[in-house]
Each structure stands twice: as structure tokens, then as C-alpha cells.
């Protein structure tokens, strides 16, 4: 029995999806048998009504799904007080969709008011992270929390109670780096923070005023010289930190000079390790930077820059190409070595224009299929290749907002709306 338990809770076993964009933070899954078509009656394994809204993605490990949501304030209307906000962490059985436990955290009176763009994503936007011992949930001004797999709170850590200049609230997800949990607490404290997994003790802090409009999840990758970089982007600049102590390794410029929402994406191109940063409003752009140590690469830190960008979703790097579907449904594929546009298309979305963006979720790649979740018009299944096309459009009758990135499971996907959690495909 002990051996079985250790196997089930081993972190990053094949098929587990323990954090935002998976174990490798790439958005690429080794799963097979994921369906290309589904609806309310076909290829729907189970559905679980959630106790509140949210745009965070689910994660899963050892047969359990973990997802965050919120209630009490900022749902359906602007009525009530921020102090009535309650955030929830749920554990769900992956096979049956049965709720196993729910942990509730009361918000603080200093929570940002429900207005402006915070109404587009709400108060549960950070995807949790999970390992074999604990589940880590970043809950904005309430802080970073660790729970065991039975729902017992182990510790909580303060991450600040400031607000970004636009009052948009938290979006970045916690990252597990060795013995640390790292959080981009840009809105709450203008800082990147690292905490001990076991105790919640803060071990380092890297701060700077320009982080106020940095909303992406930090990326971790080794440069071409073997130096490990923890990379985070802010308006007009990118930082590479030493993940062990938070010290700055190098600093580089960015074309994007507005707020940065997508996370940094990394990949190997032509023998070099590049970090790709996109975003910005109104000064948009995409920059590819060479990762590594303090010594600037012989060809410079910036590999290339282009004016096109993705403002909300995080792009996906695969086999020398950078893919994205942006917030308005524009579908681009770039040559990752040069930034040259290889494909420039658009999803067949009925909803266009206006303030409300139509896509918030990032792309997921399973096999040779890209899965793109739109907010109100279902999941688009896209092909790869020189002439990529839309293969399917699958929509569930939900009535809510689907801002979360799809998550692969054996034989299917987890989809999350502001109302429910779904498993599509076949439960094996």
C-alpha cells in the first residue's frame, strides 16, 4: 500500500499536469487519444458545478484535480463589499468528477474593487501548483497558501497588499523551483518572491517599481552556457534572476512597453536558448532574447524583434516555430529564428471587436493538434503544418466564460468555465 501511495503522489509523473502549462511549462502534452469532437451528449465524461467563478486553469496529479474559484463579491454584479470575497480551492476525483474537499479563504478588505478590466477575469486567475506533498494556491492580497492533499492548510505567506496602477489584480501563477515556490507578486508588492515549500518562509525577494504592470508567470530555463535563468518580463524590460537567491543575472530591453500579460516562453533555436516575450499596450511587440549568464552573447542579447504581438494568451513554442491565437482571435505562426510570419489567419469567431477580448486561454498542443479555448464560442481544434487549418469547433452549453487554458488528461481534456469543470473524452 505504501508503494502504491508513493507512486500516485510522485510529482511530474507522465500524464500529470502539475501547474500552469504543464510540468515543463511548455503547453505541450504527451497524451494520446484526445478527441477532436465533443458536445453536451458526446464525449463528455463528467461535469461538476463549481461554487464560484474563476479563470484559473485546473491542475492534476495522482488522480486528483485541483482548481480555484471565488464567490461573495464580483460575481454577476458589482454589489457587495470586497471584504465579502471568498476564494475556494477544490480537490476533485479525476475519474468520477466527484468533489473530494473544499478549502475556503476569506478575502481582505483591501481587495481591488470589481470594476474595469478586473471584471474580465475576476479574483481567481492564478493557476495552482501541486507536488507530491502540497498544493500551492496564490490568492492575491490574501497571500500564498499551501494545503496537503487532504485539504489541511499547512501554511500561508503574505505577499503584500498593494494594487497595480490600473487595479487589475493578480494573474501570475506560482512556479515550483527546487525547494522554493516562486510568485510574481507584481500587483501586491512590486516584487518576485520565493518561499520555502515546507514552511512558507520567505527566502528571497527581487523588487522593482516597473513590475507593477507585469502579469506573466516566470519561466525557468538554462541558457546556452548552462546558466539557469528565472525570467520575468515587465514593460520595456526583461529580468533574468538566479532562482536560488533572486539576484539579477542580466537585464535586457523589450519592444513591448505597455503592461505584459503573457508569460515568457523559452525554446532551443539553432543551438541557442531563446526567451520569447510578447505583449504590451499600446506599445506592442515581440522580442526574442538569448538566455544565459552575465556575459552578453557575442551577437547581443536581443536575437530579433517584430511589431506583431499577443496581448493576453501565452504563445506556444514547437519545433522552431512560435504559435499564438491572440485575444481577438488572430492566429499567427512565426519562425522562431527570425520572427518572420509564416501564417497569418483568424479563427471564425462570431464575436469581434469591442472591449471584451474573445480569447484569454493559451494554446495546448497534443500530438499534431492545437487546442484553442475561446471565451464564449467553444474550443477550436487546429492543425499544424505549412498551411494550418481549423479542423473542428466544439462548444458546450454552459452560458459562462471559458478563460482557462485546457488541460490534458489520459484520453481527454479538462475544461473550466466560470460555472463548471468538465472532463471531455473517455475515462480509461
N, C-alpha and C positions, 0 to 999 in steps of 0.2 A: 504493500500500500504506500509506503514512504517513497519508493522509487517512482511509482506512478504519479504521486503528487509533485515530486521534483520535476518530472518530465512535463507535466501540464503547466507548471508555472515558470519554466525556463524562459528567460527573456529572448525575444527575437528568433524563436523557432520558426522554421519555414512555414509560411502561411499566416503567422501573426502580423498584426498591423498596430504597433505599439505607440504611435504618435502621429503628428501631422505629416502627411505624405509618406508614411510607412517607416520601416526600420532604417532604410538608407536615406530617408528624406528626399527620395527621387520621384515619387509618384508612380513608380513602375512596380508591377506585381508579377510574381512567377506563377500565379494561379492559372488554372485551365478550366474549361467548361463553363465559363461565364456566359450567360445567354446574351443574345443581341436584341431579343424582343421580350417584352413583358407588358402586362396591364393589370387591372384590378382582379382579373379572373384567371390569368395565365402567368405561370412562372412567378407567382407571389407566394413565398413560403410562410411568412407571418407579418403581422402588423401590430405595433404596440403604441397606444396613445400615450403621449408624454404629458407630464404635469405642468409644462410651460414651454415657452418659445425658446429659440436659440438658433445660432448659425454655426456653431462649432461642429466639427466632424466627429463621428464616433471612432473609437479605437477598440481593438480586441486582442486578448492574449489568454491562452489556456482555456478557451471555451467560454470566456466572459466578454461581454461588450460593455464599454463604459462611455457615457455621454453626459454632457452638461446641458442645463436649460435654466430658465428663470421664470418667476411669477411674482404677483403682488404689485408690480409697478411697470409701466411701459409696455403693457400688453393690451391690445385693442384700442386703447385711448391714452391720452396724456394725464388722466385723472390720478389722484392719489399723491403720495409723497415718496421721494427716493428712499426714505428710511423704511418703507414697506417692502422694499425689494428683497426677495429670497432667491438664492441660487441653489440649484439641485444637482447632485451627482448621482447618476443611476448606474447600477450594475444589472445587466440583462443576460439571460442564458442565450448563448449564440444559436443553439439548436432549436429551441422552442419559442424564443421571444418572450419568455416569462420574466417579469421583474423579480430580481433576487433581493435587492435592497436599495434604499434611497437615503442619501445624506443631505441635509439641508443647512445652508449657511445664510444667516441674516445679513443683509447689506448694511452699509453705513450711510448716515445722513448726508455725507459729503459726496455721494454718488452723483455723477453728471446727470442733469435733468434730461428727460426724454423729449428731445427736440432736435431739429436739424438732421444731420446725417446719422446721428445715433439711432434714429428711428428705422434706418435701413438695415441695421444688424443687431441692435439690442444689447443685452448685458451678459450674454453667454456666447462669446465669439471665439474664445481661446480653446483650442482642442486639447484635451488632457493628454498626459503621457503615462505609460504604465511599464513597470518591470516586474520581476518575479516576486517582489515583496510589497510594492506600494503602487498606488495610483496618485498622480500629482495633478492637481487642478489649479489653474491660475484664475482667480476670481476678482480681478481688478483691484479696487481700493480695499476690498476685504482681505486681499493678500494671496499668498501661495499656500495650498493645503496638501497634506499627504494623508491618505487613508490606506488601511490594509485591505486585503481582498475580501474581507467580510464586512467592510463598511465602517470600521472603527477609526475615528480621527486620531492620527498619531502625532501630528504637529501642525502648526500654522506659522507663517512668517510674514512680517509686514513688508510691503513693497512700496509704500508711500501713498499719499492721498492727494497729490496734486492733480491738475487737469491739463490736458494739452490745450493750446490756444483756441482750438475750434470745438472743444468739448465733445469729441467723437468717441472717447472711451477706449478700452483695451481691444486688441485684436491678435497680438502675437501669442504663440503657443510655447509652453515650456519645452526645453530640449534637455535630454539626459546626456551628460558628457562625463564619462568615467564615474567618479564618486559624487559629482555635482549635478544639481538641477539648475539650469540657466534660464533666466527670464528677461525678455526685453520689456522692462517696466518704463517705457518711454513716457506714457501719459502720466503715470503715477509719481515718478521720481526722476525723470530725465536720465535714466541710468540702465545699464545692463547689470544684472545681479546674479550671483551664484550662491547656492546654498548646499549644505551637506544633505545628501539623501536621507541619512539615518536620523539626523537630529533637527534639521531645518535651520541650523546655524549659518548665518551669512559668512561666506569665506572671502569674497571679493566684490568690488563694486567699480564699474567703469562708467563715469558720468560725463555729460556734456550737454549744453543747452540746445544744440541742434537736434538732439534726439527727440525733442518734443513732438515732431511730426514723422517719427519712424514707427511704422506699424507692422513690419515684417518679422517673421521668426528667424533667429540667427541660424546660419549654415555652418557646418563643420567639414573641413576638407584639408588634406595635405597639399602644399604647393609642390611644384616640380622638383624643388630642392629638399623635399621631405619635411619641411617645417609645417606644423599643424596650425591652421588658421581658423578662428571663430569669427565669421564675417557677418557684419550687420551694416545695412545701408541707411543713410539719413539724407535729407535734402542737400544735394550738391556734393556729398562726400560719402566715402565708404571706409569703415574701420576693419582692420584685421587684428584681433586680440589673441593673446596667449590664453587658451582655455583653462590652463592650470592656475593662473593668477590674475587674469584680466588686464595685464599690461598691454599697451599698444605695440604691435609689431610693425605695422605700416599703415599709412593713411593715403587715400587716393581720391581724385576728383570724379564727379559724376556729371553726366549731361543733364539728368533729371534733377531739377532744383525745387520742385514742389514736394508735397508730402509723398512718402514712399510707403505704399501698401503691400505690394508683392514681396515675397521672401526672396533672398539671394539664392540662385541656382548655380550649381557647380558641375563641371564635367571635364573630361580629358579630350583635348583637341590638338592633333599634330604634335603629340609628346609634351604638351603643356597643360597645366591645370588652370582652368579659367573659372572666374566667378562672373555670372551674368546678373546685372541689376537693371530693372526696368521700372517705370512708374513716373511719378511727377505730375503736378497740376499747378499752374498751367504750363510750366516749362518742362515738357515731357522729353523722354528719350530712353535709349537702351545702351548700356556700356558693358563691354567685356574687359575684365581685368585679370592680369596674371597674378596668381596667388603665390605665396612663398614667404621668405624671410625678409629682414630689414633691407638687405641689399637689393636695390631696384634691378629688375631684369634688364639685360643688355638692350632689349628692344623697347624698354619702357614698361611702366605698369599697365597702361591702357593698351589693349590689343586692337580694339575698334569701338566706334560709337556710331549710332544711327538715330534719326529723329523719331522713328516709329516706337511705340511703347504699348505696354499693357498696364492699365491703371489699377485694377483690383486683383484679378486672379494671378496666381504664381505660374510662370511658364514651366514647361517640361523639356528637359534635355534628353535626347536619344539619338545615338549613332551619328554624332556630328551635326545634329540639327536642333534648333530651338523652336518648340511649338507653343503657341498660345491661342486661346479664344478670349478676346478681351471683354470688358464689362458691357459693351454694346453689341457683342456677337460677331465682331470681325475676327476672322480666322487667318492667322499668319504662320508661316514656316520660314525660318531664317537659316542660312548657312552659318553655323556656329564659328567657323574660322574667319569669316569676313563680315558678317552682318547682312549679307546680300539677301534680299527677299526671294524665296523660292516658290512660295504660294501665297496668294492674297485673295481670300474669299470671304464669305459671310454665311452664317447659319440662317436657315429660312425661318426667322422669328417673326411672329405676327406683331409683337410689341416692339416699337422702335422709338428712339428719341425720348425727350423728356428728361426730367431729373433722375428718375429711378433707373438705375442700371439693370440690365436684363440678365447678366451673368456675374455671379460672385465666386462660384466654385472654381477650383483649379482642375486641370486635366488629370485623368488617370489613364495609364497605359497598361493593358492586359493583353499579352500576345502581340498581335498586329492590329489591335483595335484601340482607339482613343475613346474614352467616355467623357462627355462634357455635360454637366448638370446645369441647366438653366434655372432661373428662379421660379418661373411660372409656366414654362412650356415643355417640361419633361427633360429627359436625358437624350442627347444626340450621340449616336454611335458613328464614329468617323474612321475612315480607312487611312492607312499610311501610303507611302509610295510617291512617285513623281507627280501624279495627278490625284491627290486625295479627294474623297467624296463623302457626302453624308449618306450613310447606309440605312439608318433607322432613327426614328424619333419615338420614344416611349414615355407615355405620360400616365401618372396615377391620379385618380380623382381624390384630391386632398383638400384643395382650397387654401393651403398655406403657402409659405415661402420656402423654397429649397435653395438655401445659400451654402449648404455644407458640401464639401467635396465627397464624391462616392468613395466607399471603402471596399476593397475586395475581400471575399471570403471564399472558402472552398466551394466551387460550383455556383458562385453568385456574387452579389453586391449588397452592402448595407447602404441605404439611402435615408437621409434625415431631412424632415421638413420642420417648420415651426410648430407643427402639431403632432407628428408621429415619427416613429422609427420603423423602417421596413427592411425585410430581407427578401430580395428577389433572387430567383434561381432555385436550384434543387438542394435540399438538405441531405447530405450523404451520411 
